[in-house]
Amino acid sequence: MKPTFLPVWRTLASIDRRIIYLLLTIVVVLPLIIHPKIKVRVSEPVRAAFESIEKLPQNSVVMISIDFDPSSAPEVQPMLIAILRHCFKKNLKVILTGQLALGLPLGEIALNQVSGEYNKVYGRDYVNIGYRPGSTALMVGIGREIRDFFKTDYRGVPLDSFEFMRRVHNYHDIALLVTLAHGAVADAWIQYAGARFNQKIIVGCTGVNAPNMYQYLSAQQITGLIGGLQGASEYETLVEKPGAATLGMPAQSTAHALLIILLIIGNIGFILSKKKI
Amino acid sequence: MLYRTGPLILVFGTALLLIIAFFIPHKPFGDLEARFLNWYAIISGFTFLLGLDSLARHHLIKIVRREKGWFYSLLLVTSLFGTLFWGLYSWIRYASPFALNAPFMWLYKFMIIPLQATMFATLAFFIFSAAYRAFRVRNLAATLLLIAACMVMLGNVPIGSSIWAGISWLIHQIFPNTNLEILKRWELFAAAKDWLMAIPQAAAGRGIGIGLALGGIAMSLRIILGIERTYLSS
């Protein structure tokens, strides 16, 4: 006997996509307008990333690589701002670089915003060495001498004119590498700088990429992981300075909840529409 | 003859030197590796020019021939060279296109960032709709995938903690002997998400990663030994 479909259940199993889009818009926009208060639970990978920076002695050098572009900025930029705040609060020296030319201005914007909050001075406390083509060659090359690829900063000022940069030559002089990535660049840093030169690395990446990083985390090839907007909000919680990520979490929460509700409704409709009467 | 064997010898020799340099990072091999890396960086820089040439040529031809969609090509070419112009101007006038007061930065802040963010944000709608249609309890594997996805989704956002707090309260009401505080601290969704990500997911990811690496080694060996010659168009 052929299964008989009940129209109501069938409707639940195939809600028009325009209704779904509308519902999603509402559940994302409303929390962004209302700003409900939420409590963020800090996960172990993010705490480990925080501790990696927290344990560094003053004046240690942290290299931050901007390996994302504006498409991922809503997720990754809050991480950059939170990490910069942490570094400047701890009086660490920051070198900013990037593997994506279109990502570097985001780094410059963040540096400009955060350095002012902590009275940090360009050249004394941080340097932006910019972008050079070369990708993996550059990652390996820095293991030998950073000046082989970056003779000057992004404005063409020689690196040796900055006091703290005079003692930075290769990975031995960089206490921690932070890669903020939206693609496979983080893998490349781990495989070239981490595996070959034992560089300590923490990764900040989009939520989509975060699962790929867990294998490196459990193998201790990276010392911390900040994944997606949730990871960024956790880091903001740890540096006690809620920002864009914490503001965005209620919207993400409601969106996830809506999807789960839709999945439940859709599956009830799917099961019942297959039932024989 | 040399047209075919020349590149093969070049590839084999270069690869051999790089492998030796990797395992013996002392003079003269260490210096050789540094030189090769510099060449690589220079060549990869020139690939941008190659891309620019290819893109511009393709779209200029479309505009000249008034092919279908030529107007979009015109927009692309205008945007491409407009960006290039403002980048060069900012470089000359402000020492870097990324200087905060440079015109390129204005273009970046008010055009590139919103456009790229919008493109990426639009994906959320499609993924949302696709997830609703794809996650169906068709069989055991699909059901497990659905449960895991829901656990990760709930464990990844603060609302998961709130829902678990509600469930804990409910359990406490049904079984008054249970300790509500301990139940709340257990955070089922977050704990399940952490476990799923760190153990089964990472195990599968590691397997895929090892497979990819072995495939990469095999392909590299085929290229080094001249078995794989597709890069010679043969």
Interface residues (C-beta under 8 A of the other chain):
Chain A: S14 I15 R17 I20 Y21 L24 I38 K39 V40 R41 S43 E44 D69 P70 S71 S72 A73 P74 L102 L104 P105 L106 E108 I109 N112 N128 G130 R132 P133 G134 S135 A137 L138 V140 G141 R144 E145 D148 F149 Y154 R155 G156 G207 A210 P211 N212 Y214 Q215 L217 S218 A219 G228 Q230 M249 P250 Q252 S253 T254 A255 H256 A257 L259 I260 L262 L263 G266 N267 F270 I271
Chain B: G30 E33 A34 F36 L37 N38 Y40 A41 S44 G45 T47 F48 A95 S96 F98 A99 L100 M105 Y108 K109 I112 I113 L115 Q116 A117 M119 F120 A121 A124 F125 F128 S129 A131 Y132 R133 F135 R136 V137 L146 C150 M153 L154 N156 V157 P158 I159 G160 S161 E187 A190 D194 M197 A198 Q201 A202 G205 R206 G209
